[in-house]
Amino acid sequence: MSHQPLVTQNYSRKPIDCVLTVGDRHQGRTVQFVLPPSCKTEILGVESGIFTQPNADFVPVFSQERFLGIKTYAFIGQEQGTVMLGGSSDRVQPDRHSGLVADVFEAVRIDIQSVPGTHLSSVDQIVEATHDHIPLVARTTLKNERYNAVIEHPVKTINVGRREPFYQTDTGPVMLPDLTRDWDDMIEGIELAYSAFNTVDRVEFMVRGPSQTPRGDRVHHYGQSVRRDSTNEIVKLGTD
């Protein structure tokens, strides 16, 4: 925490924007990460001045055992000297902080709801499901020699055409894993990114990372374009 809390207990409920499942094919093990939506840094229970200053966007990543907190300030380093860890005067709270759930939280409960879905196997099916306002979910699978990673997320934005049949997703943030990482360090390598694809075998990500403005300020910005070979699916919720 960046301040001494005014309440002794807090339950925070967050929907899930993205699920990342990473499998280690050599060891036969799987870990699942969830990404809630971004919120703002705040102080609970005050009459006024709810939002902290300097303020940051805040988004956590959770597995059953580990967490990663990502903060985005107006510029990189804005927290220095002003946002201290636990209200202390000598420990700056980092804008990227990870650890064990058991060391920080009383409990973390992850509820992923499964519902029937229908795989859309053609461009025409995707176009018609979009025009029919049917909720859609995207699944992107990335692979290397050791790992298999599946990124699942609701399709918040999709572009389609009937005159020239096409589709193209544009959704984020999602979790982009670094599949060169060791297993126990996987959460540290997760970056936030926007995902876009218009075919079944490749995907492009616009990745959040350090960037410099013309004035020389360093900021976090979705500006690094990354293309990957992949397997992409779009699933409509419900059955025919």
C-alpha positions in Angstrom: 0.0 0.0 0.0 1.0 3.6 -0.5 -0.6 4.9 2.7 -1.9 3.7 6.0 -5.4 2.3 5.4 -8.4 3.8 7.2 -10.3 0.5 7.1 -9.2 -2.9 8.5 -10.8 -5.0 5.8 -11.6 -4.6 2.1 -13.2 -6.9 -0.4 -12.5 -5.8 -4.0 -14.6 -7.4 -6.8 -13.3 -7.1 -10.3 -14.5 -8.6 -13.6 -12.0 -10.4 -15.8 -10.9 -8.8 -19.1 -8.4 -11.5 -20.1 -7.3 -15.1 -19.2 -3.8 -16.3 -20.0 -3.1 -20.0 -19.7 0.5 -21.1 -20.0 1.5 -24.8 -20.3 4.9 -26.3 -19.9 5.0 -29.1 -22.3 8.2 -30.5 -20.8 7.0 -30.7 -17.3 3.3 -31.3 -18.0 2.1 -28.4 -15.8 -0.2 -25.4 -16.3 -0.7 -22.0 -14.7 -3.5 -19.5 -15.3 -3.4 -15.7 -15.0 -6.3 -13.3 -15.0 -6.4 -9.6 -15.8 -9.1 -7.4 -14.3 -9.9 -3.9 -15.8 -7.8 -0.9 -14.9 -8.9 1.4 -12.0 -7.4 4.5 -10.3 -5.2 4.7 -7.2 -7.4 5.6 -4.3 -7.9 5.9 -0.5 -10.7 3.9 0.9 -13.3 5.3 3.3 -12.4 9.0 3.2 -15.1 11.8 3.0 -13.2 13.6 0.3 -9.9 13.3 -1.6 -10.6 9.7 -2.7 -8.1 9.7 -5.5 -4.4 9.8 -4.6 -2.0 12.4 -5.9 -0.1 11.9 -8.0 -2.6 9.5 -9.4 -2.0 6.4 -11.5 -3.9 3.9 -13.5 -3.7 0.6 -11.7 -4.2 -2.9 -13.0 -3.3 -6.2 -11.2 -2.5 -9.6 -12.6 -3.3 -12.7 -10.5 -2.6 -16.4 -10.5 -3.6 -18.5 -7.6 -0.2 -18.1 -6.0 1.3 -14.9 -7.4 0.3 -11.3 -8.2 1.7 -8.4 -10.3 0.6 -4.8 -9.8 1.1 -2.4 -12.7 0.8 1.4 -12.3 0.9 4.0 -15.0 1.6 7.6 -13.9 1.6 10.7 -16.0 5.3 10.1 -16.6 7.9 7.5 -15.5 9.4 8.3 -12.1 6.5 10.6 -11.0 6.1 8.4 -7.9 9.7 9.1 -6.7 9.7 10.9 -3.4 5.9 11.1 -3.2 4.4 7.6 -3.2 6.0 5.6 -0.4 5.5 1.9 0.4 3.3 1.3 3.4 3.3 5.0 4.4 7.1 4.8 5.2 9.4 7.6 4.4 12.2 5.7 2.8 10.7 3.0 0.5 9.3 4.1 -2.8 6.4 2.1 -4.1 7.5 0.8 -7.6 5.2 1.2 -10.6 5.6 -2.5 -11.2 5.4 -4.8 -8.1 5.1 -8.5 -7.8 5.1 -11.1 -5.1 3.3 -14.0 -3.4 -0.5 -13.7 -2.8 -0.1 -15.2 0.6 2.3 -12.5 1.7 0.0 -9.6 0.8 -3.6 -10.7 0.6 -5.8 -12.5 3.1 -7.3 -14.3 0.2 -7.7 -14.1 -3.6 -10.6 -15.9 -5.2 -10.7 -16.4 -9.0 -14.1 -17.4 -10.5 -14.0 -18.0 -14.2 -17.5 -18.7 -15.6 -17.7 -21.2 -18.4 -20.6 -21.0 -20.9 -21.4 -22.9 -24.1 -19.9 -21.4 -27.3 -19.7 -22.0 -31.0 -16.5 -21.8 -33.0 -16.9 -19.5 -36.0 -15.0 -21.1 -38.9 -15.5 -18.6 -41.7 -15.3 -14.9 -42.3 -19.0 -14.8 -43.2 -20.0 -16.4 -39.9 -17.9 -13.8 -38.0 -19.5 -11.0 -40.0 -23.0 -12.2 -39.4 -22.5 -12.8 -35.7 -21.1 -9.3 -35.3 -24.2 -7.8 -37.1 -26.4 -9.9 -34.9 -24.9 -8.3 -31.7 -23.8 -11.7 -30.4 -21.0 -11.5 -27.7 -17.7 -12.9 -29.1 -14.6 -14.3 -27.4 -11.2 -14.5 -29.0 -8.6 -17.2 -28.4 -5.0 -16.7 -29.5 -2.5 -19.5 -29.1 1.3 -18.9 -29.1 3.9 -21.6 -29.0 7.6 -22.2 -28.7 9.7 -25.3 -28.0 8.8 -25.3 -24.3 5.6 -23.4 -23.7 2.0 -23.2 -25.0 0.1 -20.0 -24.2 -3.6 -19.3 -24.8 -4.8 -15.7 -24.5 -8.6 -15.5 -24.1 -10.6 -12.3 -24.0 -13.9 -10.8 -25.0 -13.9 -9.1 -28.4 -14.6 -5.5 -27.3 -14.0 -4.0 -30.8 -14.3 -5.7 -34.1 -14.4 -4.3 -37.6 -16.3 -6.3 -40.3 -17.4 -5.8 -43.9 -20.1 -7.4 -46.0 -19.3 -5.7 -49.3 -15.7 -6.9 -49.2 -16.0 -9.7 -46.6 -13.4 -9.3 -43.8 -13.1 -9.0 -40.1 -10.4 -7.5 -37.8 -10.3 -7.5 -34.0 -8.9 -4.7 -32.0 -9.1 -5.3 -28.2 -7.1 -4.6 -25.1 -5.4 -4.5 -22.8 -4.7 -8.2 -22.8 -1.8 -10.1 -21.3 1.2 -10.9 -23.5 3.6 -13.5 -22.0 7.3 -13.7 -22.4 7.8 -17.4 -23.3 11.6 -17.1 -22.9 11.1 -16.8 -19.1 11.7 -19.5 -16.5 8.5 -21.1 -15.2 8.7 -19.5 -11.7 9.4 -16.1 -13.3 6.5 -16.1 -15.8 4.4 -13.4 -14.1 7.2 -10.9 -14.2 7.4 -11.1 -18.0 3.7 -10.4 -18.6 3.2 -7.1 -20.5 0.0 -5.3 -21.3 -0.9 -5.1 -25.0 -3.6 -4.5 -27.5 -4.4 -7.5 -29.8 -5.5 -7.4 -33.4 -5.9 -10.2 -36.0 -7.8 -10.7 -39.3 -6.7 -14.2 -40.1 -6.3 -17.6 -38.3 -2.5 -17.9 -38.3 -0.9 -14.5 -37.2 -1.6 -11.8 -34.6 -0.2 -8.4 -34.0 0.2 -6.8 -30.6 0.7 -3.1 -29.7 2.7 -3.5 -26.5 2.9 -1.1 -23.5 6.4 0.0 -22.7 8.7 3.0 -22.0 8.6 5.8 -24.6 10.0 9.3 -24.8 8.1 12.4 -25.8 9.6 15.1 -28.0 10.1 17.2 -24.8 12.2 14.4 -23.3 9.6 13.1 -20.8 9.6 9.3 -20.4 6.2 7.8 -20.3 4.5 4.4 -20.6 2.8 4.1 -24.0 1.2 1.4 -26.2 3.7 1.9 -29.0 5.7 -1.2 -29.7 4.3 -3.3 -32.6 5.0 -7.1 -32.3 3.8 -9.7 -34.8 3.6 -13.4 -33.9 2.7 -16.6 -35.7 -0.4 -17.9 -33.9 -3.6 -19.9 -34.0 -6.6 -17.5 -33.7 -10.2 -18.4 -33.1 -13.4 -16.5 -32.6 -16.1 -18.1 -30.6 -19.7 -16.8 -30.2 -21.4 -17.3 -26.9 -24.3 -19.7 -27.0 -25.1 -22.6 -29.3 -26.8 -22.8 -32.6 
